[in-house]
Amino acid sequence: MIIPDWARRHNYFWHSNMKNRDQAKVFFDKCVVRPKVRGAWEVIKNPDSDNVQQEQAWEVIYRLDQGYNGSDNANMLCGRLVQSACDAILLERKDPAEVMASTYKQYMKYIPRDWDDGIDAAKWTQYETELEGVIQSALAGLREVMAGSEIFGETELYGALPGNELGHKNLPDYAGVGDLKTKWSTRNSRTKSGFANNNLPKDLSGRFDIANVYQVAGGWEINGRKPVWLLYANKDDYRILNQDNCDQLKPEYLEEVVKQIRLMNRITENMLKAARTPHELLSLVYPDWDNLGWNAPEGYLQEARSIWSIE
């Protein structure tokens, strides 16, 4: 699809799942962070850049690049590792014992956050005891849900939803219609270990689980409305939710969700058209600083606060 000028000038090239995401942070990441990080890496890779330019570029990277500034967390790490292990075993037919050993090796390389009062470090310590169990649960669930059909991994779905001018992107984890969600123990001061088991959802009506419905709904519409599924796995078991056992994944429910997504996308497009510059676009929204998306390192937050400051 051709990206119109009103989107290109804001570095906004496609829509994605916006449920429970702060619009201000989405604009900040796309309009400010990504261009600055991309420019910094261009300087780093340029053999003609001098030492001062290199130092300034690294400062930007260590402050804003989420792969370098300590934004990662144990939950995201574990989710990636579980999917990677499942791909290696199911898709690449690698030896499970070797995959497990390699996965733990990658796990131990992780450096927990140093700015959240030890929360991430505690999770990282706890999740080490759960990692193999979650992988085994995920493998069992994936074998069941994709039994009798072709097994393939992450794919990119991209197309404009009806009434939207920009494309909508969705990345299903498996078979073009399914996503794997991992569940890890949650912190609980009343237990001896400081953690309690995170139960598998029976439906997707919860505040955070409904965001997963919005995630798959866009892909459902783009992908010819093929039945979608969500596989939840924790250290003890798994649960497969689909249109047969979950109201929120039935076609009539997904159709209503798609209508809401289309409306949210259209409002975003109107804002992109109205703003002549990224600075003007950011002036049309105000951050919900309490949104979980803003749980980020101080340097990153300082950059954002400097934009939405009275001064």
C-alpha positions as CSV (number, residue, x, y, z in Angstrom):
1,M,0.0,0.0,0.0
2,I,1.1,3.5,-0.7
3,I,1.8,5.5,2.4
4,P,0.2,9.0,2.1
5,D,2.2,12.1,2.9
6,W,0.0,12.9,6.0
7,A,1.1,9.6,7.5
8,R,4.7,9.6,6.3
9,R,5.5,13.0,7.8
10,H,4.7,11.6,11.2
11,N,6.6,8.3,10.7
12,Y,3.2,6.5,11.1
13,F,3.1,3.8,8.5
14,W,0.4,1.4,9.7
15,H,-2.1,0.7,12.4
16,S,-1.8,-1.9,15.1
17,N,-3.7,-3.0,18.2
18,M,-4.5,0.1,20.3
19,K,-6.6,-1.5,23.0
20,N,-5.3,-0.4,26.4
21,R,-2.4,1.5,24.8
22,D,-2.0,5.2,25.5
23,Q,-2.4,7.2,22.2
24,A,0.2,9.7,23.4
25,K,2.8,7.0,23.9
26,V,2.2,5.5,20.5
27,F,2.7,8.9,18.9
28,F,5.8,9.6,21.0
29,D,7.4,6.3,20.0
30,K,6.6,6.7,16.3
31,C,7.2,10.4,15.9
32,V,10.1,11.0,18.3
33,V,11.8,7.9,19.6
34,R,12.1,5.8,16.4
35,P,13.5,8.6,14.2
36,K,16.0,9.6,16.8
37,V,17.1,6.0,17.4
38,R,17.3,5.4,13.7
39,G,19.4,8.5,13.2
40,A,21.7,7.5,16.0
41,W,22.3,4.1,14.5
42,E,23.1,5.7,11.2
43,V,25.8,7.7,12.9
44,I,27.2,4.6,14.6
45,K,27.4,2.7,11.3
46,N,28.9,5.7,9.4
47,P,32.7,5.2,9.2
48,D,33.1,9.0,8.6
49,S,31.5,10.1,11.9
50,D,33.9,11.4,14.5
51,N,34.3,10.5,18.2
52,V,32.0,13.3,19.4
53,Q,29.2,12.3,17.0
54,Q,29.6,8.6,18.0
55,E,29.4,9.5,21.7
56,Q,26.3,11.6,21.2
57,A,24.7,8.8,19.1
58,W,25.4,6.2,21.8
59,E,23.9,8.6,24.4
60,V,20.6,8.6,22.4
61,I,20.7,4.8,22.0
62,Y,21.3,4.1,25.7
63,R,18.5,6.6,26.6
64,L,15.8,5.7,24.0
65,D,16.5,2.4,22.3
66,Q,14.4,-0.1,24.1
67,G,16.9,-2.8,23.3
68,Y,19.6,-0.9,25.2
69,N,18.0,1.3,27.8
70,G,16.7,-1.3,30.3
71,S,13.1,-1.3,29.1
72,D,13.0,-5.1,28.7
73,N,11.5,-7.1,31.5
74,A,11.4,-10.7,32.6
75,N,7.9,-11.3,31.4
76,M,8.7,-10.2,27.9
77,L,12.0,-12.1,27.9
78,C,10.2,-15.3,29.0
79,G,7.4,-14.9,26.4
80,R,10.0,-14.6,23.6
81,L,12.0,-17.6,24.9
82,V,9.0,-19.9,25.1
83,Q,7.9,-19.1,21.6
84,S,11.5,-19.4,20.3
85,A,11.8,-22.8,22.0
86,C,8.5,-24.0,20.6
87,D,9.5,-22.9,17.1
88,A,12.8,-24.7,17.4
89,I,11.2,-28.0,18.5
90,L,8.0,-28.0,16.4
91,L,9.1,-26.2,13.3
92,E,12.8,-26.8,13.1
93,R,12.7,-30.3,14.6
94,K,15.6,-29.7,16.9
95,D,16.4,-31.9,19.8
96,P,14.3,-30.8,22.8
97,A,17.1,-31.3,25.3
98,E,19.4,-29.2,23.3
99,V,16.7,-26.5,22.8
100,M,16.0,-26.4,26.6
101,A,19.7,-26.1,27.4
102,S,20.1,-23.2,24.8
103,T,17.0,-21.5,26.2
104,Y,18.3,-21.5,29.7
105,K,21.7,-20.2,28.5
106,Q,19.9,-17.3,26.9
107,Y,17.8,-16.8,30.0
108,M,20.8,-16.4,32.2
109,K,22.3,-13.7,30.0
110,Y,19.5,-11.4,30.9
111,I,20.2,-8.4,33.1
112,P,17.2,-7.4,35.2
113,R,16.0,-3.8,35.4
114,D,17.9,-1.7,37.9
115,W,15.3,1.1,38.3
116,D,12.1,-0.7,39.6
117,D,13.1,-1.4,43.2
118,G,14.1,-5.0,42.5
119,I,10.7,-6.1,41.1
120,D,12.1,-7.4,37.8
121,A,15.0,-9.1,39.5
122,A,12.6,-11.0,41.8
123,K,10.5,-12.1,38.8
124,W,13.6,-13.2,36.9
125,T,14.7,-15.4,39.8
126,Q,11.2,-16.9,40.2
127,Y,10.5,-17.5,36.5
128,E,13.7,-19.6,36.2
129,T,11.8,-22.3,38.1
130,E,8.8,-22.0,35.8
131,L,10.4,-21.7,32.4
132,E,10.6,-25.4,31.5
133,G,7.1,-26.1,32.7
134,V,5.6,-23.3,30.6
135,I,7.5,-24.5,27.5
136,Q,6.2,-28.0,28.0
137,S,2.6,-26.7,28.5
138,A,2.9,-24.5,25.4
139,L,4.2,-27.4,23.3
140,A,1.4,-29.7,24.4
141,G,-1.2,-27.0,23.6
142,L,0.3,-26.2,20.2
143,R,0.4,-29.9,19.2
144,E,-3.3,-30.1,20.1
145,V,-4.6,-26.9,18.5
146,M,-2.7,-27.5,15.2
147,A,-3.2,-31.3,15.0
148,G,-4.1,-32.4,11.5
149,S,-3.1,-29.1,9.9
150,E,0.0,-27.5,8.6
151,I,2.2,-26.2,11.3
152,F,4.0,-22.9,10.6
153,G,5.1,-20.0,12.7
154,E,4.8,-16.2,12.8
155,T,3.4,-14.6,9.8
156,E,2.6,-10.9,8.9
157,L,-1.0,-10.0,8.0
158,Y,-1.3,-6.5,6.4
159,G,-4.2,-4.8,4.8
160,A,-6.6,-1.9,5.2
161,L,-9.7,-2.4,7.3
162,P,-12.9,-1.1,5.7
163,G,-13.1,2.6,6.0
164,N,-9.5,3.0,6.9
165,E,-6.8,4.5,4.5
166,L,-3.7,3.2,6.3
167,G,-3.0,-0.5,6.5
168,H,-3.5,-2.5,9.7
169,K,-0.7,-5.0,10.7
170,N,-1.1,-8.1,12.7
171,L,1.5,-10.8,13.5
172,P,-0.1,-14.1,14.4
173,D,2.3,-16.5,16.2
174,Y,1.1,-19.7,14.5
175,A,-0.8,-20.9,11.4
176,G,-1.9,-17.3,10.5
177,V,-4.7,-17.5,13.0
178,G,-3.3,-18.3,16.5
179,D,-1.4,-16.6,19.2
180,L,0.5,-18.0,22.2
181,K,0.2,-16.2,25.5
182,T,2.3,-17.2,28.5
183,K,1.2,-16.8,32.1
184,W,3.7,-16.4,34.9
185,S,3.3,-16.3,38.7
186,T,2.4,-12.9,40.1
187,R,3.9,-11.2,43.1
188,N,2.0,-11.9,46.3
189,S,3.4,-10.8,49.7
190,R,1.1,-13.2,51.5
191,T,2.8,-16.3,50.2
192,K,6.1,-17.8,51.5
193,S,7.8,-17.5,48.1
194,G,6.4,-14.0,47.4
195,F,4.6,-15.3,44.3
196,A,1.2,-16.9,43.5
197,N,0.2,-19.0,40.5
198,N,-1.4,-17.1,37.6
199,N,-4.5,-19.0,36.6
200,L,-5.4,-19.6,33.0
201,P,-8.4,-17.5,31.8
202,K,-11.7,-19.2,31.2
203,D,-12.9,-16.4,28.9
204,L,-11.5,-13.1,27.5
205,S,-13.7,-10.6,29.3
206,G,-11.0,-9.4,31.7
207,R,-9.4,-6.0,31.4
208,F,-6.1,-7.2,30.1
209,D,-7.3,-10.3,28.2
210,I,-9.8,-8.3,26.1
211,A,-6.7,-6.6,24.6
212,N,-5.8,-10.0,23.1
213,V,-9.2,-10.1,21.4
214,Y,-8.6,-6.8,19.8
215,Q,-5.2,-8.1,18.7
216,V,-6.6,-11.1,16.9
217,A,-9.7,-9.3,15.6
218,G,-7.7,-7.1,13.2
219,G,-6.0,-10.2,11.7
220,W,-9.3,-12.1,11.6
221,E,-10.7,-9.4,9.3
222,I,-7.7,-9.1,7.1
223,N,-7.3,-12.9,6.8
224,G,-10.7,-13.6,5.4
225,R,-12.3,-14.1,8.8
226,K,-10.8,-17.5,9.4
227,P,-11.5,-18.9,12.9
228,V,-8.9,-17.6,15.4
229,W,-7.6,-19.1,18.6
230,L,-5.6,-18.1,21.6
231,L,-3.4,-20.6,23.6
232,Y,-2.6,-19.7,27.2
233,A,0.1,-21.7,28.9
234,N,1.5,-21.6,32.5
235,K,3.9,-23.9,34.3
236,D,1.2,-26.5,35.0
237,D,-1.2,-26.6,32.1
238,Y,-2.6,-24.9,29.0
239,R,-6.0,-23.7,27.8
240,I,-7.1,-23.2,24.2
241,L,-9.8,-20.6,23.6
242,N,-11.6,-20.4,20.2
243,Q,-15.1,-19.7,18.8
244,D,-16.4,-22.9,20.1
245,N,-15.7,-22.2,23.8
246,C,-15.2,-18.5,24.1
247,D,-17.9,-15.8,23.4
248,Q,-15.2,-13.2,22.7
249,L,-13.8,-15.2,19.8
250,K,-17.2,-15.8,18.0
251,P,-17.6,-14.1,14.6
252,E,-20.4,-11.8,15.8
253,Y,-18.3,-10.5,18.7
254,L,-15.2,-10.1,16.6
255,E,-17.2,-8.2,14.0
256,E,-18.2,-5.7,16.7
257,V,-14.6,-5.4,17.8
258,V,-13.5,-4.7,14.3
259,K,-16.0,-1.9,14.0
260,Q,-14.4,-0.3,17.1
261,I,-10.9,-0.8,15.7
262,R,-11.9,0.8,12.4
263,L,-13.3,3.8,14.4
264,M,-10.1,4.2,16.5
265,N,-8.0,3.9,13.3
266,R,-10.1,6.6,11.5
267,I,-9.8,9.0,14.5
268,T,-6.0,8.4,14.4
269,E,-6.0,9.1,10.7
270,N,-7.9,12.4,11.2
271,M,-5.4,13.5,13.7
272,L,-2.5,12.6,11.4
273,K,-4.1,14.6,8.6
274,A,-4.8,17.6,10.9
275,A,-1.3,18.0,12.3
276,R,1.2,19.5,9.9
277,T,4.2,18.5,12.0
278,P,5.0,15.7,14.6
279,H,5.2,18.4,17.3
280,E,1.7,19.6,16.4
281,L,0.5,16.0,16.4
282,L,1.8,15.5,19.9
283,S,0.1,18.7,21.1
284,L,-3.3,17.0,20.2
285,V,-2.9,14.4,22.9
286,Y,-1.9,14.3,26.6
287,P,-0.2,11.3,28.2
288,D,-1.9,9.0,30.7
289,W,1.2,8.7,32.8
290,D,-0.5,5.9,34.9
291,N,-0.8,3.7,31.8
292,L,1.5,0.6,32.1
293,G,3.1,1.6,28.8
294,W,4.8,4.5,30.6
295,N,6.6,2.1,33.0
296,A,10.0,3.0,31.5
297,P,13.5,4.2,32.4
298,E,14.0,7.7,33.7
299,G,15.9,8.9,30.6
300,Y,13.1,7.8,28.3
301,L,10.5,9.5,30.6
302,Q,12.5,12.7,30.7
303,E,12.4,12.9,26.9
304,A,8.6,12.4,27.0
305,R,8.0,14.9,29.8
306,S,10.0,17.5,28.0
307,I,7.4,17.4,25.2
308,W,4.3,17.7,27.5
309,S,5.8,20.3,29.8
310,I,4.3,23.7,30.7
311,E,7.7,25.2,30.2
